[in-house]
């Protein structure tokens, strides 16, 4: 077993249920492997797991279903679970407040994990529909044959801290909102993720994917097949700080992105980061591949967009991608492009970033716009300032993204790059 992700501080010792009186819940019930299911079935709110190995033979089903209950390891890392936990419910009753603390998940049989057909697949921990205020702290999640470490759709009050997650096929953490307007951002902090890789599927392999407003901090991702962090959907106002991503993807056609702004993400700020050098694109905003005209004809070029706009076709439908994203104060060592804000990105900003190792361009603003109302016309509306560019003879800024870049800025001390 690896060491704890982060040592508990003296101010917040790991100790609930350890018997020393320091933070122990007065109603906690201590159990061993043979008593766990009985305590859960009895509805005990706080259950402390003694050191030991807990197998599927100790519970009623293939995995454990909890309903708003709190499970603590008596000693950090001492309780090893060979099955997954489902903190949702299908009885149309709310089950707020489930918590998991200090547990090790080491699952060897995929039948001992909740199965969610579709995106999440076989999942170590799931929280859905009724499991609001879900807290997961100080846990080790080893996926083995499984697809996803943590899958959450009940985002209200979700918090994840001090986790190590490894050896999964699709996602370390996958958050998909099925609620509306949560009262506060989710919290994800002090999380280390590595080895998220399905050799048979180039579209999977992501450290963290969040689909609702969240505050991410101190995130460390290594050896994932597609992207370190993906921010998508209703993530308005999200922040990510102290992000460290390296070694994403196996070829240049399988992602290789540090941080990906996907779909309709808006107003996201990423700061204080280190991305690369084992990535192709440090940051990437998804391109507007859903833009359509005349009832479904896709628009792929500026001329097509201009022609579509000129027809004043009431059936035309234009979707911007990536609105008001800020990338600031960090280091990007991507091998291809440092920051790529793709077509449809609105009013992006890149500032106080050091770029090195790029072979195509440090920054590419491809068909960006300054305001949503201007779309689908382009005015190179994103901005960059106070950045440091360390590669000679390579574009600092381009408004293209493939072929030979047409450079806006080339260091004067370097040989000029031809713009075709």
C-alpha positions, 0 to 999 in steps of 0.5 A: 500500500502506498503512503498516505496522499497527504499527512493529516495536520495536527489541527485536524488529526485523523482520529474519528473512531480511534478511541482516544476521545479526540474527535470521536463521534459519540454514537460511533459503532466499531465493527469488524468484517463480520459485523459491517453489513449488520451495522449498515442494515441497522441504519447506524449513522457512524460506523468505524471499521477495524483494521482488516480485509473486508470481502464480498463474503462479508456483505449481502450483495456484490458491493455495499449500499449505504444510505447517508451513513459515515464509514471511518477506518479506525486507522488510516489505511487499515481497513481494506475493502475488496468491494465497491460502495454505492451511496445512492438509492432507488427508494425515492428517499433522500439520503444526505451526508454519506461520508468515507474516511481513511479506507483502502479500496483494492478490488480484484473482481469487477463483479464486486463494483457497481455497474453503470452502463454508459460513461462511468461503467464499473465504478469503485464509489458512486453517489447519485440522485439522493446522496447529497453532501457526499464527502470522501477523504483520506482514501486510497482507490485502486481500480484494478479491472474497473473503469471509474474511481468515483462517479457522482451525479448528486453534486450538491455539497460534494467534497473530495480531499486527500485521495490517491486514485490509480489503475482504472480504464476511463476516469479517476473522478467523473462528475456529471450533474443531474441536479440544477443550481447547486448552492455552492461549488464542489470541493476537490483538493489534494488529489493524486491520480495516475495510470488511467488507461484503456488500451482498447479505447483512445477516447477514454483515460482522464484524471478528473472530469467535472461537469458542474461548478467546482473549486479544484486545488492541488491536483496531481495527474500522471500517465493518463491516456487522454487528458489530465483534467476536463472541465465541461458542462455547467461549470460556470465560475469554476477555479483550478489552482496548483494543477500538475499534469504530465504524461498524457496520451500515447500518440498525438492522436489520442488526446495528449492534453493537460487541461481541456475546456470541453463543451459549454464550460464558461468563466473558468480560471486556471492558475498556478500550474505546471503542465508537461512536458509529456503533453501535446497541448497544455490547454485546449478549448473544444472547437465548435463542431456543433455549429450548424446551418440550414437545418443541420449542415455543419459549418467548418470554415469561416467562409461557410459561417459567413455564407450561413449568416448571410442567408439569414436562415432562421434555422441556423444554429451557432454554439460558442465554445469556452466563454471567458476562460482565463489561464494565468500564472504557470508553466506550460511545456507542451510539445506542440501548442501551449494554449489552443483556444479553438474556434468558437472560444469567446474572450479567452485570456492568457497571462503571466505564463511561461511557455517552453518546448512548443514546436508549433506555437506557444499560443493559438487563438483559432477563430476566436471572438470577443463577444458571443453576439458576434459569433459566428464571425471572428475577430481574434477576440481572445487576448494574451499579455505578460507571457514569457516565450522561450523557444526561438524560431517558433511562433509565439502567437498564431491564429491558425492551428494546423499546417504552417502557422501564420505568426503574430509574434516571433522573437526578434532575436530568432530567425523569422518563421515564414507565414503562408 
